[in-house]
Amino acid sequence: MSPPDPSPSAVHARDPRTARVVDFYESLSPRSLRRLPTVYAEDARFIDPFNDVTGHADIQQVFEHMFVSVEAPRFEVLHSITEGRECFLLWNFRFRSRPGAPETRIHGGSHLRFAVDGRVVWHRDHWDPARELYENLPVLGWVLRRLRRHLRAVR
């Protein structure tokens, strides 16, 4: 079951560090990548299901790759929780695999840790590539869906 679409009040972050991150992601574009150093510390580590990189140049390369790999990528932050230096964002990432293709939505979350100066020093994305991407592929998707049904505890 898909989570509900966000209500406008659900994404307003009271913490200025979190608000800066949310604004960065929701307005992300090739041009806005120049703001990356205001959001991430120099030695920040970024981890997602495909990447584990450290530093501005490598984090920027992850985003540049996204912009050349998919059409019209955009993030929608659904909810945020910040406590001390820790933050968790619940989000949807929407894109098209090619022009004219149907929109794909990946639902996930990010665990962030802020440095003393308020920039992100550690970022780990959590989402399931098998369910969100691979199950939509013709042959591999059939195999993964069948395997998931076989391993399911409740049928």
Contacts in CASP RR format, 6 or more apart in sequence:
PFRMAT RR
TARGET T0000
AUTHOR 0000-0000-0000
METHOD contacts of the structure
MODEL  1
MSPPDPSPSAVHARDPRTARVVDFYESLSPRSLRRLPTVYAEDARFIDPF
NDVTGHADIQQVFEHMFVSVEAPRFEVLHSITEGRECFLLWNFRFRSRPG
APETRIHGGSHLRFAVDGRVVWHRDHWDPARELYENLPVLGWVLRRLRRH
LRAVR
2 105 0 8 1.000
2 107 0 8 1.000
3 78 0 8 1.000
3 90 0 8 1.000
3 107 0 8 1.000
5 78 0 8 1.000
6 76 0 8 1.000
6 77 0 8 1.000
6 78 0 8 1.000
6 79 0 8 1.000
10 78 0 8 1.000
10 79 0 8 1.000
11 22 0 8 1.000
11 76 0 8 1.000
11 77 0 8 1.000
11 78 0 8 1.000
11 79 0 8 1.000
11 80 0 8 1.000
12 19 0 8 1.000
13 19 0 8 1.000
13 21 0 8 1.000
13 22 0 8 1.000
13 80 0 8 1.000
13 82 0 8 1.000
14 82 0 8 1.000
15 80 0 8 1.000
15 82 0 8 1.000
15 87 0 8 1.000
17 82 0 8 1.000
17 87 0 8 1.000
17 114 0 8 1.000
17 118 0 8 1.000
17 119 0 8 1.000
18 80 0 8 1.000
18 82 0 8 1.000
18 87 0 8 1.000
18 89 0 8 1.000
20 38 0 8 1.000
20 39 0 8 1.000
21 39 0 8 1.000
21 87 0 8 1.000
21 89 0 8 1.000
21 112 0 8 1.000
21 120 0 8 1.000
22 77 0 8 1.000
22 80 0 8 1.000
22 89 0 8 1.000
24 32 0 8 1.000
24 35 0 8 1.000
24 36 0 8 1.000
24 39 0 8 1.000
25 75 0 8 1.000
25 77 0 8 1.000
25 89 0 8 1.000
25 91 0 8 1.000
26 74 0 8 1.000
26 75 0 8 1.000
26 76 0 8 1.000
26 77 0 8 1.000
28 63 0 8 1.000
28 73 0 8 1.000
28 74 0 8 1.000
28 75 0 8 1.000
29 67 0 8 1.000
30 64 0 8 1.000
30 67 0 8 1.000
33 60 0 8 1.000
33 63 0 8 1.000
33 64 0 8 1.000
36 56 0 8 1.000
36 59 0 8 1.000
36 60 0 8 1.000
36 63 0 8 1.000
37 56 0 8 1.000
38 119 0 8 1.000
39 119 0 8 1.000
39 120 0 8 1.000
40 46 0 8 1.000
40 55 0 8 1.000
40 56 0 8 1.000
40 59 0 8 1.000
40 119 0 8 1.000
40 120 0 8 1.000
40 121 0 8 1.000
40 123 0 8 1.000
41 115 0 8 1.000
41 117 0 8 1.000
41 119 0 8 1.000
41 120 0 8 1.000
41 121 0 8 1.000
42 55 0 8 1.000
42 56 0 8 1.000
43 54 0 8 1.000
43 55 0 8 1.000
43 121 0 8 1.000
44 54 0 8 1.000
44 55 0 8 1.000
44 56 0 8 1.000
44 59 0 8 1.000
44 119 0 8 1.000
44 120 0 8 1.000
44 121 0 8 1.000
44 122 0 8 1.000
44 123 0 8 1.000
45 52 0 8 1.000
45 53 0 8 1.000
45 54 0 8 1.000
45 55 0 8 1.000
45 121 0 8 1.000
45 122 0 8 1.000
45 123 0 8 1.000
46 52 0 8 1.000
46 53 0 8 1.000
46 54 0 8 1.000
46 55 0 8 1.000
46 58 0 8 1.000
46 59 0 8 1.000
46 62 0 8 1.000
46 123 0 8 1.000
47 53 0 8 1.000
47 123 0 8 1.000
47 124 0 8 1.000
47 125 0 8 1.000
48 62 0 8 1.000
48 124 0 8 1.000
48 125 0 8 1.000
48 127 0 8 1.000
49 125 0 8 1.000
49 127 0 8 1.000
49 129 0 8 1.000
50 129 0 8 1.000
51 62 0 8 1.000
53 59 0 8 1.000
53 61 0 8 1.000
53 62 0 8 1.000
66 73 0 8 1.000
67 73 0 8 1.000
70 95 0 8 1.000
70 96 0 8 1.000
70 97 0 8 1.000
71 95 0 8 1.000
71 96 0 8 1.000
71 97 0 8 1.000
71 98 0 8 1.000
71 99 0 8 1.000
71 100 0 8 1.000
71 101 0 8 1.000
72 94 0 8 1.000
72 95 0 8 1.000
72 96 0 8 1.000
72 103 0 8 1.000
73 93 0 8 1.000
73 94 0 8 1.000
73 95 0 8 1.000
74 93 0 8 1.000
74 94 0 8 1.000
74 95 0 8 1.000
75 91 0 8 1.000
75 92 0 8 1.000
75 93 0 8 1.000
75 94 0 8 1.000
76 91 0 8 1.000
76 92 0 8 1.000
76 93 0 8 1.000
76 94 0 8 1.000
77 89 0 8 1.000
77 90 0 8 1.000
77 91 0 8 1.000
78 90 0 8 1.000
78 91 0 8 1.000
78 92 0 8 1.000
79 89 0 8 1.000
79 90 0 8 1.000
80 87 0 8 1.000
80 88 0 8 1.000
80 89 0 8 1.000
80 90 0 8 1.000
81 87 0 8 1.000
81 88 0 8 1.000
82 88 0 8 1.000
84 114 0 8 1.000
85 113 0 8 1.000
85 114 0 8 1.000
85 115 0 8 1.000
86 111 0 8 1.000
86 112 0 8 1.000
86 113 0 8 1.000
86 114 0 8 1.000
87 111 0 8 1.000
87 112 0 8 1.000
87 113 0 8 1.000
87 114 0 8 1.000
88 109 0 8 1.000
88 110 0 8 1.000
88 111 0 8 1.000
88 112 0 8 1.000
89 109 0 8 1.000
89 110 0 8 1.000
89 112 0 8 1.000
90 108 0 8 1.000
90 109 0 8 1.000
91 107 0 8 1.000
91 108 0 8 1.000
91 109 0 8 1.000
91 110 0 8 1.000
92 105 0 8 1.000
92 106 0 8 1.000
92 107 0 8 1.000
92 108 0 8 1.000
93 105 0 8 1.000
93 106 0 8 1.000
93 108 0 8 1.000
94 103 0 8 1.000
94 104 0 8 1.000
94 105 0 8 1.000
94 106 0 8 1.000
95 103 0 8 1.000
95 104 0 8 1.000
96 102 0 8 1.000
96 103 0 8 1.000
96 104 0 8 1.000
97 104 0 8 1.000
104 133 0 8 1.000
104 136 0 8 1.000
106 127 0 8 1.000
106 132 0 8 1.000
106 133 0 8 1.000
107 127 0 8 1.000
107 132 0 8 1.000
108 125 0 8 1.000
108 126 0 8 1.000
108 127 0 8 1.000
109 125 0 8 1.000
109 126 0 8 1.000
109 127 0 8 1.000
110 123 0 8 1.000
110 124 0 8 1.000
110 125 0 8 1.000
110 126 0 8 1.000
111 122 0 8 1.000
111 123 0 8 1.000
111 124 0 8 1.000
111 126 0 8 1.000
112 120 0 8 1.000
112 122 0 8 1.000
112 123 0 8 1.000
113 120 0 8 1.000
113 121 0 8 1.000
113 122 0 8 1.000
113 123 0 8 1.000
114 120 0 8 1.000
114 121 0 8 1.000
115 121 0 8 1.000
130 144 0 8 1.000
130 148 0 8 1.000
131 144 0 8 1.000
131 148 0 8 1.000
134 140 0 8 1.000
134 141 0 8 1.000
134 144 0 8 1.000
135 141 0 8 1.000
135 144 0 8 1.000
135 145 0 8 1.000
135 148 0 8 1.000
149 155 0 8 1.000
END
